[in-house]
Structures are given as C-alpha cells and as structure tokens.
Amino acid sequence: MVPPEIEIRDYFLRRRIFPDIGPYITANGNQSMPYAVYKLTHLLGIFVLLMTLALPFMHMLRGGTRADFPRRRTLALTHGAASFLVLLGGFGMLARLGIVQGGLPNWILVKLTIWLVLSAALAVALRTTAGARAVLIGTPLLALLAAAIAIYKPF
C-alpha cells in the first residue's frame, strides 16, 4: 500500500518499478520523449504486427478464403498501424542514441528490409494457402533475425 504522503509516481520511482518516463530536456532546451517510451512503442508495434500476421495465416490454413474472412479490413488497418509503430519506435530510439546522424549503418538497412517484408506479408498470406504457409514459417525466423541483428549489430 502506498503511504498517503508519497505521490504514486515517487513511490514507483523509488521502488524502480517504472523508470522515469517524463519529458527529456535536450541541451538546447527542447523536450523529447525518453528512450524507454520509444522502446515500448517499438515493442508494442512488434507484438501487434506478429499477432495480425498470425490471424489470417490460421484462417487460410484452416481452409478459409480471402472472401470469407470477415474482419479483413480491420485487420489490415491494425497491421498498418502496428507497422507504423515499429518504424516510429525504431527511428525514435535511433534518434535518441544519436545513430542516425551521418547516414544509417548497414544493420539498420537490413532491419528496414525485414520490416518491409513483414509489412507486405499480410497481402501474400491472404492470396493463397501456400503463401500463408510460407509466411507462417518465415515470420518467426525473420523476427528472430531482426532481434539478433539489433542485439549483436554484426555489420
């Protein structure tokens, strides 16, 4: 239980449950979002993107067709929003770390290619059952590759 004299934010900060996610003041006085907010946005986008890819794959593999998929439009909009969140969070983290100044490293270009493939995967999966199978196998592998590239930055 939180003691009444301590604000909830201070309570969480002292217990290190949540980092301080208030605005970050830059050297020239501008406010920007902290790294943790960009990282959470990026992770939320990744989780929703993978979820929106799994739903139509299962529908197609169970014998469904594109025509009898009832929430295809809603799913496509959610997929697009998730794809945008992945990009927003990723570039936000790069900007906070100062990596984007002077050109992008090769590992970021590879991750952008993976993002482009995963963004187009929904259209491929809704075309044929064979496409759905291929994307269902390739999606986790691409996600694993993207995570490994982000962690190890091999090039």
N, C-alpha and C positions, 0 to 999 in steps of 0.2 A: 504494500500500500504506500502511496506517495504521501509524504508528510505535507500538510497544508501550506507551510511556509515556503516550500520549494516549488518553483514552477515545473511543469511537466517536462519542458524542454531541457532545463538544467538537470533534472533527475536522470533523463535518458543519456545526456552527455556525460555526466559523472559516472554512470554505470557502463559507459561505452557500448550501449546497445545500438544506438544510431550515431553515425558521425554528424558533425555539424554541417548541415546542408543549406545554410543561409547563403546569401549572395556573396560572391568573392569580389573584392575590390582590387582592381589592377593598379599598376604603378601610375597610370595617367588618370586615375580616379573613376574609370568606367566600372560598371558592375557586370559580372558574367556569372553563369552558373558554374558550380564546382564540378570537379571531375566525377564525383560519386553520382551526381544526377545524370550525367551523360552515360556513365556506365550502366546505371539501372535502366535508362531509356533504351540503350543498345540491347541489353539482355531481355527486356520485355519484348522488343521487336523480334528478336531471335526466337523466343518461345512461341509467340503468336504466329510467326511465319511458319515454323515447323508444324504447329498444330493445324494451320489452314492447309498445309500441304498433305497432311495425313488423312483428313476427312474425305476429299474426293478420291484419293487413292483407294481407300477401303470401299467406297461406293462402287467404283469401277471394277475392283477385283471381286466384289460380290455379285457381279452380273448387271449392275446398273449401267445406264447410258447417260450421255450428256443431257438428253432431252428430259429424262425423268428425275433429274437432280433438282429438288425443289428450291433450295436456297443458294443456287449458283451465283446469283448477282451479289447477294450479301457476303458470300464467302470471297468473291473476287475483290470486293471493296475492302474487306478486312485484310486480305492478303496484301493489297496495295498499301494500306495504312501501315501494316507491320513492316513491309519492305522500306517504307519511308522512315519509320522509327529506327530501323537498323542503320540506315545511312546517316540519319541525324545524330544518333548517339555515337556512331563511329567517328564521324568527322568532328563532332564536338570534343571527344576525347583527344583526337589528334591535335586540335587547335589548343586545348588546354596544356598539352605536353610540349607544344611548340614544334611538332614534327612536320607540319605542312609548309613551313617556310622554306623556300628554295627548291621546291619540287617534291614529288612523292617517292618514297623508297619502293623498291620492287615488291616487297612483301605486301604493301598496301595495294599495289596494282593487281596482284594475284587474288587478294581478298575481294577486291571490287569485281573481278571476273567471276568469282564464286558467287557473289551477291547477285550479279546479273543472271547467272544460270539458275539460281534458286528462285529469282523473281519471275523468270519465264517458265519455270517448271509446272506451274498450275495449268497453263494453256496446253502443255504437252500431255499432262496426265489426263485431262478431260477429253482428249481426242480418241485414244484407243486404249484397250486393256493392256496391250504390250507396252505402250508408252507409260501407263500407270505403273506397271511392274518395274520398268527400268528406272523410273524416277523414285519409286519407293525404295529401291536398293541404293540408288545413288545419293539420295538426300542425306541420310545419316553419314555416309562416307565424306560427302562434301562438307558437312557441318564439322565433322571431326578434323578434316584437313584445315578448315578455316581456323578452328580453335588452336591447332598445333602451330600454324603459321603465326598467329597472334602471340602465342606464348614464347616460341623459340626464335622468331624472326630470322629464319635461316638465310635470307638474302636481302 
